[in-house]
Amino acid sequence: MRIAVAGATGRMGRAVLAALRDQADLELSGALARTGDAACGQDAAVLVGGAPFGVPVSDGAEEVIAGCDVLIDFTRPEASEAYAAICARLGKGAVIGTTGFAPASLEQLRVRAREGRFVVAANMSVGVNLALHLLEVAARVLPDADIEILEAHHRHKVDAPSGTALRLGEVAATARGRRLADVAVYDRHDRRAPRVPGTIGFATLRAGEIVGEHRVYLASPTERLEIAHIADNRQVFAEGALRAARFLATRPAGLYDMQDVLGLR
Ligand SMILES: NC(=O)c1ccc[n+]([C@@H]2O[C@H](COP(=O)([O-])OP(=O)(O)OC[C@H]3O[C@@H](n4cnc5c(N)ncnc54)[C@H](OP(=O)(O)O)[C@@H]3O)[C@@H](O)[C@H]2O)c1
């Protein structure tokens, strides 16, 4: 299967390039960078070291996507929207790990997925997706527990709370028959009141080079359950993205997530 990598110059793009080196069944066919990036025209190995891939970094999205079976995209929402439109038009698969989409953009991806095959997941790690599954059960079995979600990431991250924290919140809210928008509390800075029962609170830390930590507290007056996940290395997301690409090889058009890829649904 031919894989193209969008955002090849980024932290995740490089992690995917590195992960592709060891795969017998997956071959790098393109490495996309932002228009005019200094790496354009050079072999993609310039981004990760090691032997040449024989594939130049390019800013020609149309051409790179036409030459792949699946695009793996960890960029920014505006870039991912443009790449998804091309993938849908050319009938290519896309594994989209970008976070920070506005609800309207996610809806547009859903519409485009009728023509293309997309896996969209705010977190590609197997452990996090298992945590989502466990949280769905815990939120139902402990209906009165207070739920709080704490996340920590590196200092460069631009969206907050993380896409994974929001997904954890959605899963917990849905398990209790609520909409996250109706129960989420993102900021307690100027509140002078006790916690409202049934709400789901979020707290965000940004520091150093933390790869990604998520911790969900389900607390009652008598006990506390914590579901925690710590990513030690970006490779975990890259490996999940490759697993999602393989999954797409046999799927009809549609919008999938990692629960589908891992058979957890
Ligand atoms: N789903 C998951 O498992 C997972 C895991 C980790 C991260 N993420 C998400 O993946 C995304 C990327 O994370 P990262 O840490 O790799 O970020 P990063 O290091 O900043 O890389 C972002 C990449 O996207 C490119 N880019 C940004 N805007 C673009 C545009 N308008 N057009 C074309 N390319 C553009 C950047 O190019 P320049 O360098 O030229 O700006 C860079 O190559 C974020 O949304 C992050 O939250 C998801």
Ligand as a Chemical Component Dictionary entry (heavy atoms), coordinates in Angstrom:
data_LIG
# 
_chem_comp.id                   LIG 
_chem_comp.type                 NON-POLYMER 
_chem_comp.pdbx_formal_charge   0 
_chem_comp.three_letter_code    LIG 
# 
loop_
_chem_comp_atom.comp_id 
_chem_comp_atom.atom_id 
_chem_comp_atom.alt_atom_id 
_chem_comp_atom.type_symbol 
_chem_comp_atom.charge 
_chem_comp_atom.model_Cartn_x 
_chem_comp_atom.model_Cartn_y 
_chem_comp_atom.model_Cartn_z 
_chem_comp_atom.pdbx_ordinal 
LIG N1  N1  N 0  -4.481 11.972 16.619 1  
LIG C1  C1  C 0  -3.360 11.790 17.332 2  
LIG O1  O1  O 0  -3.074 10.682 17.826 3  
LIG C2  C2  C 0  -2.411 12.952 17.499 4  
LIG C3  C3  C 0  -1.178 12.787 18.147 5  
LIG C4  C4  C 0  -0.302 13.876 18.193 6  
LIG C5  C5  C 0  -0.676 15.083 17.611 7  
LIG N2  N2  N 1  -1.893 15.205 17.031 8  
LIG C6  C6  C 0  -2.321 16.420 16.339 9  
LIG O2  O2  O 0  -1.670 16.433 15.074 10 
LIG C7  C7  C 0  -1.474 17.789 14.669 11 
LIG C8  C8  C 0  0.006  18.015 14.366 12 
LIG O3  O3  O 0  0.739  17.843 15.558 13 
LIG P1  P1  P 0  2.333  18.049 15.580 14 
LIG O4  O4  O 0  2.750  17.936 17.016 15 
LIG O5  O5  O -1 2.965  17.157 14.560 16 
LIG O6  O6  O 0  2.419  19.571 15.112 17 
LIG P2  P2  P 0  3.608  20.311 14.343 18 
LIG O7  O7  O 0  4.929  19.762 14.749 19 
LIG O8  O8  O 0  3.347  21.776 14.513 20 
LIG O9  O9  O 0  3.384  19.911 12.804 21 
LIG C9  C9  C 0  2.325  20.416 12.049 22 
LIG C10 C10 C 0  2.627  20.178 10.586 23 
LIG O10 O10 O 0  1.533  20.685 9.805  24 
LIG C11 C11 C 0  2.053  21.628 8.850  25 
LIG N3  N3  N 0  1.069  22.679 8.600  26 
LIG C12 C12 C 0  0.536  23.554 9.489  27 
LIG N4  N4  N 0  -0.327 24.388 8.880  28 
LIG C13 C13 C 0  -0.340 24.009 7.577  29 
LIG C14 C14 C 0  -1.025 24.492 6.438  30 
LIG N5  N5  N 0  -1.908 25.508 6.511  31 
LIG N6  N6  N 0  -0.810 23.856 5.259  32 
LIG C15 C15 C 0  0.049  22.828 5.152  33 
LIG N7  N7  N 0  0.749  22.341 6.216  34 
LIG C16 C16 C 0  0.544  22.923 7.398  35 
LIG C17 C17 C 0  3.283  22.187 9.520  36 
LIG O11 O11 O 0  4.106  22.818 8.575  37 
LIG P3  P3  P 0  5.063  24.025 9.084  38 
LIG O12 O12 O 0  6.095  23.382 9.920  39 
LIG O13 O13 O 0  5.560  24.604 7.811  40 
LIG O14 O14 O 0  4.183  24.972 9.865  41 
LIG C18 C18 C 0  3.881  20.904 10.102 42 
LIG O15 O15 O 0  4.506  20.139 9.115  43 
LIG C19 C19 C 0  -2.027 18.645 15.801 44 
LIG O16 O16 O 0  -3.371 18.982 15.516 45 
LIG C20 C20 C 0  -1.956 17.721 17.001 46 
LIG O17 O17 O 0  -2.883 18.066 18.020 47 
LIG C21 C21 C 0  -2.762 14.164 16.958 48 
# 
loop_
_chem_comp_bond.comp_id 
_chem_comp_bond.atom_id_1 
_chem_comp_bond.atom_id_2 
_chem_comp_bond.value_order 
_chem_comp_bond.pdbx_ordinal 
LIG N1  C1  SING 1  
LIG C1  O1  DOUB 2  
LIG C1  C2  SING 3  
LIG C2  C3  SING 4  
LIG C2  C21 DOUB 5  
LIG C3  C4  DOUB 6  
LIG C4  C5  SING 7  
LIG C5  N2  DOUB 8  
LIG N2  C6  SING 9  
LIG N2  C21 SING 10 
LIG C6  O2  SING 11 
LIG C6  C20 SING 12 
LIG O2  C7  SING 13 
LIG C7  C8  SING 14 
LIG C7  C19 SING 15 
LIG C8  O3  SING 16 
LIG O3  P1  SING 17 
LIG P1  O4  DOUB 18 
LIG P1  O5  SING 19 
LIG P1  O6  SING 20 
LIG O6  P2  SING 21 
LIG P2  O7  DOUB 22 
LIG P2  O8  SING 23 
LIG P2  O9  SING 24 
LIG O9  C9  SING 25 
LIG C9  C10 SING 26 
LIG C10 O10 SING 27 
LIG C10 C18 SING 28 
LIG O10 C11 SING 29 
LIG C11 N3  SING 30 
LIG C11 C17 SING 31 
LIG N3  C12 SING 32 
LIG N3  C16 SING 33 
LIG C12 N4  DOUB 34 
LIG N4  C13 SING 35 
LIG C13 C14 SING 36 
LIG C13 C16 DOUB 37 
LIG C14 N5  SING 38 
LIG C14 N6  DOUB 39 
LIG N6  C15 SING 40 
LIG C15 N7  DOUB 41 
LIG N7  C16 SING 42 
LIG C17 O11 SING 43 
LIG C17 C18 SING 44 
LIG O11 P3  SING 45 
LIG P3  O12 DOUB 46 
LIG P3  O13 SING 47 
LIG P3  O14 SING 48 
LIG C18 O15 SING 49 
LIG C19 O16 SING 50 
LIG C19 C20 SING 51 
LIG C20 O17 SING 52 
# 
